[in-house]
Amino acid sequence: MNRQNITRENYQTYVWFREAAERGDAYAQFNLGLMYKKGECIERDYANAFKWLRQAALQGLAFAQNHLGALYYNGRGVEKSDPEAAYWFRHAADQGDASAQQNLGQMYRKGRGVDQNHEMALAWFYRAAEQSVASAQNLLAECYLYGNGASVNHPLAMAWFRKAAVQGEPQAQLNLGLMYKRGQGVEASDAQALCWFRQAAAQGNPVAQRQLGIAYAEALGVRADPLRAVAWLQRAGDQGDKEAQFHLGVILSSGQGVDQDEGRALGWYLRAAEQGHMLAQYNLGSMYANGRGIERDEQRALEWYRRAADQGAANAQFNLGVIFANGQGVPKDDAKAAQWYRMAAEQGDASAQNNLGVMYANGHGVPQDDNMAVYWYGQAAEQGHALAQYNLGGMYDSGRGVPRDTVRSYMWMLLAADGGDETASANKSIAARRLSPSEIGSALDLTRQWQISHAGAPPGPPRAS
């Protein structure tokens, strides 16, 4: 059959529906409204779609009521109205329309047009799921997974995810894969997770594509394959998945199994950063600060560090402290440096704690306060930060902020030397000459005790102030 015949038949169908709809036939009104809504055979026209679907809905046709609710929900052909959408979804749902039952459940879940009620949402999802609607089965499973409307129940969540997944619902396939990956209600299995991620990824689900890319990058349930990792991450990144974009930036920047390409890495970091990805913003700031893959640009480095810092990235807050302390592309401002150091220090960043200690010890940007200097040096020193240990040792040696204690001073110097601080290594023999053999022995005992109590604790990165 040629295109001309198809067009003629479609037009004749439209004319038949139109004539029957004008005579008051509800099914013809519904079909005519659907043709206008979808733009089938005729130009899409939401106003006419609303007109005819409403007439069919008023005659009690559940299919039309559900579609009319969708028009109100999206504001197509009529002013957007969540209460009207919920009203028509309910009429259709009460007649057993599975799609409307799911839609009404969503209204209760989101609190749109009705008071938010997770128990009601679950009840409507359940009614639709019992009619084998895969998307409703997935939503019902999510209720059990997250404890929305019912207690958390991993076996029930998995059962409903599986029912939806075997019907080909990509979101359920993804969720089932995540449950296997995390070991939620089942023994963790990267291989089983990978199986479900593959099925969802093949249908274009970006999160599943990202998970598949990470699996190939990190050899999770499959042999490592960096090229496939990049291919799947790029598919997800092209769909706007910011986590995939960030992972692509990491792989390309480091050259993990692929050719290192700082330029491409920059592009992916930028896409993720513009979507608010905190670590991408930090890495982008580092690339501009150090001229990696791009010309060095202190202003752009400052901009991206600040965006990451405003989201709470402690490493970005530390770097902003360094920038203001040294006047790198901005006027030197010790007060601002101290503010950023404090924000990072309060999150446990050892280098920021050390540098804030330096600010208090010298009265730069904050009132001079030896007690506060000792406090912040101590916070960093306990994390194994070698420079802070050396600085704390100096405070004990001079009796600033603490009673003078040459034994404890020597202990911190020894720890700093073991941690790689060159100044401590050079000065520890000089300091030892001022101590008696028993004092040296006491310091060595304290050093061993500290090392035993902190065994396995990673040292803080020895960033320079």
N, C-alpha and C positions, 0 to 999 in steps of 0.2 A: 504494500500500500504506500503510495507516494505522499509527500508532505502536504500537497494541496488537498488530498482527500482527508488526511488527518485533521487539517485545519478546518475543513468544511464540517466534519463530524463534530469537532469540538464546539464550533459555533452553534451547530444545531442543538447540541446538548445544553449549551448556555440558554438558547432561546426557549427550549422546553422547560428548563428549570424556572426561567423568568416568568413564563406564562402560568406555570403551576403555582409559583410563589405568590403571584398577584391574586390568584384565586384562593389563597389562604392555606395551601398545603405546607405543613410544618417541615416535612423532610425536604421539600423543594426549597423552602426558605433557608434551611440550614445549608444545603449544598450550594445554593447561590451565594450565600454569605461566605462560605469556605472558598469558592472560586475567586471572589473579590479579595479575600484575605491573603490567599496564596499567589494571586496573579496568574491563575490557570485559564488559558483561552482568552482572557480579557486582561486589561491593564489592572494592576493591583490598585485597590481603592479601599482604604480602611474605613472611610466614612460609610460607604455602601455595605461593606462587610458588617459593620456595627448595626446598621439599619436592619438588615435581613436576619442576622443572628439573633438580634433582640426579639424580633417578631416570632422566630421559632422558639426562643427561650421562654417567652411569655406563654406559649402554648404547652410548655412543660417538657420540651425535648432536652434530655440531659446533655447530649453531645453539644447542642447549641449553648446551653447554659455554661458549660465548662469553657467553651471558646469565647463566650461573651465575658466571662470572668477574666480570661487572659487579656482581652482588649482593655478592660478597665485597669488591670494590673500594670500593663505596659504603656497605657495612655495612647493607644492607637485607635484613631477614628472617634475618640471621645476623651474628655478630660480624665487624667489619671485619678483613680480613686480606689484605695485599698479596701475600704469598707464595702464598696459595691462589688469589688472582685471577690472578697470573702463571701458576700451574700450569694452570688451566683455559683461559686464553687460549692457552697454548702447545699444549695438546691440540687445540683447535679450529683454531689457525693451521696446525699440521702437516697438517691435513686440507684446507687450502686455503681456510678461511673468511676472506674479505677483511676483514671487520670485526674479527675476532679478531687478524689480522695487524697491523692498524693499532693495536689496543689493546695488543698485546704490544710493538710498537715504542715506544709511549708509555711503557710501564713501563721499558724500557731507557733511553729518553731522560731520564726523571725519576729513575731509580734507585730505583724502588719495587718491592719484592718480588724484585728482582734487582739485581746490581751494575750501576751506571750504565755504559753502553757505547754510545757514539754510533754506532759502526760497526754494531753489531747493530740499533740503532734504525733506521738508514738501510736496512739489508737488509730488515727487515720492512716498512717503509714502501714500499720498492720493490716487494715482492711484492703488496701491496695496491693500489698505484698501477697496476701492470700489469693489474689487474682492473678498471680504470677507476673506482676509488673516488675521487671528487673530493677529499674531505677528506684522504685519504692522499697524493694527488698534491700538495696544498698543503704538507703536512708534509715530503714528500720535497724539494720545491723549497726550503723553508726550510733544510733541511740543506745544500744546495748554496749557498744565499745566504750563510749564516753560517759555513760551513766546519765543520759538525758531522758527524763521521764520514767526511768526504771533504774534499778541498781546495775552497776557494771557487771556484765555477764559475758566473758570471753567466749565460752562455748556457743552461746546463742548468737553472738556477733559473727563468729566464724561460720556457723551453719547458714545464716542468711546471706553473708557475703558469698559463700560458695554457691548457693542457689542462683544468685544474680550473676556470678562470674561465669558459670557454665552456660548461661544464656548469652554470654558475650558482652556483659556490661563492663566497660573499661574501668570505671571508677571502683567497682567492686573487685575487679581483678587486681588493681593497684592496692586497695585496702587489704585484700587477702595476702598479697605479697609482703606488705608492711608488717602484718601480724606474724608471718613466718620469720621475717627478718628480725623482729624485736622479741620473738618468743612469747607472744601474748596468747595465753591459753593453749599453747602448743609448744613442743620443743623447737627451739630456734633452728632454722635450716636455711642457709644462704641459697642452696640449690633449689628448694621449693619456692623461695621468694623469687629467685631469678625466673623460674618457669612462669609465674603469674605476671611478673614485670614485662616479660617478653610479649605476652598476649595483649596486655594493655598498651604497651609501646607501639606494637604493630598497628593499633587502631588510632594512633596519634596522640595518646595521652602524654602531655609533656612531663609530668612528674614521673611517670613510669619510664619514659625515655631517659630522664636524668638518673633515675635509680639504676637503670641498665648500664648507662655510661659509667657510673661510679663503680658498679660491680666489675666491669671490664678493667677499670683503672686500678682497682684495689684487689683484684683476684678474689672476689666474693662469690663463691659457688661456681666459678668458671676460671679457666686459665687467663692470666692477665693478657690483655690485648689493647695497648694504648691507642692504636689507630681506630679500633671499633669504639673505644671509650670516647674519643674525640668526635667520631661520627654521630653517636647517639646523643652526646651532650650538645652538639651543635644543632641537632634537630629540635631538642627541647629549648635551647637558647633562642633559636629562630622563632619559636612560638612565644617568646617573652619570659621564659622561666629564669628568674634572676639567680637562683641557686646554681643552675646549670651554667649560666653565663660566668658566674664567679669561678666555678670549678674549671671551666675552659681556660680562664685567665691564669689560674694556678698552674695547670698542666703546660700551657704554652710558654709561660714565663720561666718555668723551671726546666723545661725540656724533658719531662718525665716520659721517656720512651718515644718521644717524637722530637722533631727538629725544634730547637728553641726559637721562638719568634716573639720578641718583646712587642713588636708593633701590633700583631694580632691580639696578643694578651691585653694590651692597652685598650683595644677596641671592645673586647668582651668585658673587661673591668668597667669601662665607661658605661656600657649598656646596663650592667647590674647596678652600678653606683647611682645612676640616674633614677633607678627604681627604688633607691633607698637602702641597698644592701650595704650594711655597715662595714664588713671586712673588705668588700670591693672598694669602698670609699677610702679606707685606710691604705690599701695596696696601691690605689691610684695616686694617693698623696705621696707615697714613698717613691713611686716611679717618677713623678714630677720633681720631687726633692732631690733625687739622685741622678736624674737624667738617664733613666733606664728605658730604652725604646722610644724616647721622646726627648726633645730639647729641655734642658733643666729650666724649670719655671717655678720660682719661689712663691709667687702669688697663687698659682693654681694648686700647688702643694698645700699652702695654707688653707685654701678654700675646701679641699677635700678632707684634710685632716679635721677641720672644724666640723664638717658635716658628720664625720664618723664620731668625733668627740661629743657632739651634741646628742648622739644616740647612745652614748655611754661607753664608747670604746676606750678602755684605759690606755692602750698603747698610743692612740691618737692624742689623748689628753696629755700624756707624757711628752710626746713630740712637740705639741703646741707650747708646753712649758719651756722646752729647750729653745724653740724658735724665738719666744719673747725674751728669754733670759739672754740670748746671744744677739738679738736684733737681726735675725736672718730674714730679710725682705720686709721687715716691719721695724718701727722704732723700738729700741730696747725698753722693756717695761717689766721690771722685777715683780711688781705687784700682780700683773696678769700672769707672769710665769708661775708665781706661787699659787695663784688660784687654780691654774690647770694642774700643777703638780699635786695639789691637795685633792682634787677630784679623782685623779688616778690613784693617789696614795690610799685614799679611803676605800678604793676597790681592791687594794692589796698589791698594786704594782710596786715591786721592790725598788726599782730604779727611781720611781717618783718619790717613794718614801725616803730614799737616801738623799735625793736632791732637795727635798723639802727640809730635811734635817740640815743640809748645808745652808739653806736660806735662813733658817732660825739661828744657826750658829753664828752667821755673819751679819744678821739683821738686814738681809736684802729682800725687799718686798714685803717683809713682815717685821714686827718688833723683835729685836734680838732677845732670844730666850733659850738659854742652855738646856733647861729642863725639856722643852719641846724638841730641841735638837736631839737630845739623848733618846727621847721617846721614838722619834721617827727613824733614827739610826737603828734603834733596837728592833723595830718592826721589820726593817729590811734585813738586818743582820740575822735574825731568827729564820729568815727564808734562805739563808746561805749567800746573800749578796756580798761579795768579797770587799768591794770598796766601802760599803756601809760598815762591815766588820772592822776594817782598818780605821774608819772614822770614829767608830764607837770606842775602839781601843785607845785612840787619842784622847777622847773625853775622859776616860778612866785614868789615863796617865797624868793629865793635867788637873783632874778633879773638877771639871766643868759639868755642872748639872747632876753630878753624882759624887759621892765621897771618893777621894783619890784611892786607887787600888791598882798598884803596879802588876800584881799577879794576874788580875782579870784583864788588865790592859794587854799583857803579854799573851794571854789566852786568845783574845780577839785578833791580835796580830798574827799568831800562828794559824788560826783558822782562815784569815784573809790570805796569807801566803799559800796555804793549801788550795785555796779557791782560785789562785792565779793572779792575785794582785802583786804587781811587780815591785811597788814601793814597799809593801809589807815584806816581801822576800828579801829585798835589799837591806832593810832596817832591823830584821828580827835578831840578827847576830849582835848588832850594836845594843839593842834593848836588853839582850840576855846578859851582857857584861855588867849591867847595873843591878842584876838580881843575884841572890845567893842560890846555891845548889838546891836548897829546900824549896825556895820560892819557884824556881824553874820546874821542879818536880810537881809542885802543886798546880802550876799552870798547865803542865802536860796532862795531869790527871783531869783537870777541868775540860781541857780540849777533847780528850778521849770520851768523857761523859757526854759532852755536847754532840760529838759525832755519832755516838751510839744512839742517843735519843732522837737524832735527826736522820738516822739511816733511811735511805730511800727517798728523802725529800729532795726534789730537784733544786739546784741553786738558782737564785735569781739571775737574770742576764746582766752582766757587768757593763751597763751602758755608762758612758762618760757624762759628767755633768757639764 
